[in-house]
Amino acid sequence: MSDLYVLPGSRGAFRVYAGIVLCFLVVPALIVVPVSLSSGSIIAFPLPGLSGHWYAEALGSTAWRQALANSLIIGSGATALATLLGVSGAFGIDRLSPRSGAMVAIVTLLPFLIPVVLIALGGYLAFALLGLNNSYLGVVILHAVMGLPFVVISVGASLRGFDRNLWRAASGLGAPPSVAFRRIVLPLILPGVLTGAVFAFAISFDEVVVASFVTSPTQRTLPLYMFAGIKENTGPIVTAVATLLLLLAGCFLVSVEILQRRSARLRSKE
């Protein structure tokens, strides 16, 4: 939007509003950071003292490490599947007519609209017939479904800024479609692909409801193990793990910002 249509002072007001919303969303989550440094054995204020004992306890626990390994296995599998399907779907939508593409895009975005518990229940009932409950494959498939819209949106945005004359030129010079995609298209849309993959991994890594339906006790993910720990009142060790997850979420945000800036630079060079 041109500055001609921006009301005086509106940008400053928007920054203030965005700051207030950000504080409202983030500050309550940060309360776990001081609690994770408590030297006590229960979650309480004021803190009886400061200690890094709970971090050492979490990192040295076999159960917590196994939960982390489960989250990484499931998250990596779901990310790979969602990225593969999302890139293919974004290309398919891009080649359709505007009306057909919009209809397919709406279907692709349905996981945004359907409550997670319905996805989990439907997946549980379907996988019970297929024998995929209590398996890594079952939760990977459902997590990939939840992460798919993020990949489609991100790659679709990259494709809208892609110069299709480059694809035609590569085809005219005799490059097969696979070579043209790998050598011409993929490097230009790679920031969008990686952005979608980061979001898909974050969705899978933080998800609890689906994992609670279709995983076995030995496949519990880190968030699911945290949830069980809260119910069992395992003490500040849960807040230590939550603090580490906050740091991981911060890394995700930084990665997305870097990828978006790189994508903007690539578009400006075209």
Solvent accessible surface area in square Angstrom, and as a share of the most:
residue,aa,sasa,rsa
1,M,191,0.85
2,S,63,0.41
3,D,98,0.51
4,L,148,0.74
5,Y,154,0.58
6,V,42,0.24
7,L,134,0.67
8,P,133,0.84
9,G,62,0.59
10,S,41,0.27
11,R,128,0.47
12,G,37,0.35
13,A,63,0.48
14,F,135,0.56
15,R,164,0.60
16,V,98,0.56
17,Y,140,0.53
18,A,43,0.33
19,G,32,0.30
20,I,109,0.56
21,V,54,0.31
22,L,108,0.54
23,C,73,0.44
24,F,155,0.65
25,L,118,0.59
26,V,60,0.35
27,V,85,0.49
28,P,83,0.52
29,A,41,0.32
30,L,83,0.41
31,I,92,0.47
32,V,32,0.19
33,V,55,0.31
34,P,49,0.31
35,V,6,0.04
36,S,0,0.00
37,L,68,0.34
38,S,1,0.00
39,S,60,0.39
40,G,18,0.17
41,S,83,0.54
42,I,105,0.53
43,I,90,0.46
44,A,39,0.31
45,F,116,0.48
46,P,122,0.77
47,L,45,0.22
48,P,95,0.60
49,G,25,0.24
50,L,137,0.68
51,S,36,0.23
52,G,44,0.42
53,H,94,0.42
54,W,32,0.11
55,Y,43,0.16
56,A,68,0.53
57,E,76,0.34
58,A,5,0.04
59,L,114,0.57
60,G,52,0.50
61,S,28,0.18
62,T,98,0.57
63,A,43,0.33
64,W,18,0.06
65,R,124,0.45
66,Q,87,0.39
67,A,2,0.02
68,L,71,0.36
69,A,38,0.29
70,N,1,0.01
71,S,3,0.02
72,L,81,0.40
73,I,91,0.46
74,I,1,0.01
75,G,0,0.00
76,S,62,0.40
77,G,26,0.25
78,A,1,0.01
79,T,22,0.13
80,A,65,0.50
81,L,56,0.28
82,A,1,0.01
83,T,26,0.15
84,L,120,0.60
85,L,90,0.45
86,G,0,0.00
87,V,20,0.12
88,S,68,0.44
89,G,29,0.27
90,A,3,0.02
91,F,36,0.15
92,G,34,0.33
93,I,32,0.16
94,D,53,0.28
95,R,162,0.59
96,L,79,0.40
97,S,60,0.39
98,P,126,0.79
99,R,196,0.72
100,S,45,0.29
101,G,6,0.05
102,A,53,0.41
103,M,123,0.55
104,V,65,0.38
105,A,26,0.20
106,I,107,0.55
107,V,97,0.56
108,T,22,0.13
109,L,53,0.26
110,L,69,0.35
111,P,26,0.16
112,F,94,0.39
113,L,131,0.65
114,I,67,0.34
115,P,74,0.46
116,V,56,0.32
117,V,78,0.45
118,L,98,0.49
119,I,21,0.11
120,A,0,0.00
121,L,79,0.39
122,G,38,0.36
123,G,7,0.06
124,Y,90,0.34
125,L,102,0.51
126,A,46,0.36
127,F,15,0.06
128,A,58,0.45
129,L,161,0.80
130,L,125,0.62
131,G,61,0.59
132,L,36,0.18
133,N,30,0.15
134,N,92,0.47
135,S,28,0.18
136,Y,74,0.28
137,L,98,0.49
138,G,0,0.00
139,V,0,0.00
140,V,17,0.10
141,I,53,0.27
142,L,14,0.07
143,H,1,0.00
144,A,3,0.02
145,V,58,0.33
146,M,22,0.10
147,G,0,0.00
148,L,37,0.18
149,P,0,0.00
150,F,47,0.20
151,V,0,0.00
152,V,13,0.07
153,I,84,0.43
154,S,18,0.12
155,V,0,0.00
156,G,15,0.15
157,A,36,0.28
158,S,10,0.06
159,L,3,0.01
160,R,179,0.65
161,G,28,0.27
162,F,15,0.06
163,D,57,0.30
164,R,85,0.31
165,N,94,0.48
166,L,70,0.35
167,W,50,0.18
168,R,147,0.54
169,A,55,0.42
170,A,11,0.08
171,S,53,0.34
172,G,68,0.65
173,L,159,0.79
174,G,61,0.58
175,A,29,0.22
176,P,69,0.44
177,P,97,0.61
178,S,72,0.46
179,V,45,0.26
180,A,1,0.00
181,F,56,0.23
182,R,131,0.48
183,R,163,0.60
184,I,56,0.28
185,V,0,0.00
186,L,53,0.26
187,P,62,0.39
188,L,46,0.23
189,I,1,0.01
190,L,53,0.26
191,P,1,0.01
192,G,5,0.05
193,V,12,0.07
194,L,67,0.34
195,T,10,0.06
196,G,0,0.00
197,A,16,0.12
198,V,29,0.17
199,F,69,0.29
200,A,2,0.01
201,F,36,0.15
202,A,19,0.15
203,I,52,0.26
204,S,4,0.03
205,F,4,0.02
206,D,85,0.44
207,E,13,0.06
208,V,44,0.25
209,V,57,0.33
210,V,0,0.00
211,A,0,0.00
212,S,59,0.38
213,F,69,0.29
214,V,0,0.00
215,T,15,0.09
216,S,19,0.12
217,P,115,0.73
218,T,105,0.61
219,Q,22,0.10
220,R,76,0.28
221,T,3,0.02
222,L,11,0.05
223,P,12,0.08
224,L,18,0.09
225,Y,47,0.18
226,M,22,0.10
227,F,105,0.44
228,A,15,0.11
229,G,4,0.03
230,I,108,0.55
231,K,144,0.61
232,E,121,0.54
233,N,108,0.55
234,T,59,0.35
235,G,3,0.03
236,P,0,0.00
237,I,13,0.07
238,V,7,0.04
239,T,11,0.06
240,A,0,0.00
241,V,8,0.04
242,A,19,0.15
243,T,11,0.06
244,L,63,0.31
245,L,32,0.16
246,L,58,0.29
247,L,114,0.57
248,L,57,0.28
249,A,42,0.33
250,G,30,0.29
251,C,77,0.46
252,F,36,0.15
253,L,124,0.62
254,V,89,0.51
255,S,42,0.27
256,V,13,0.07
257,E,76,0.34
258,I,105,0.53
259,L,22,0.11
260,Q,94,0.42
261,R,149,0.54
262,R,97,0.36
263,S,14,0.09
264,A,54,0.42
265,R,132,0.48
266,L,38,0.19
267,R,100,0.36
268,S,90,0.58
269,K,161,0.68
270,E,94,0.42
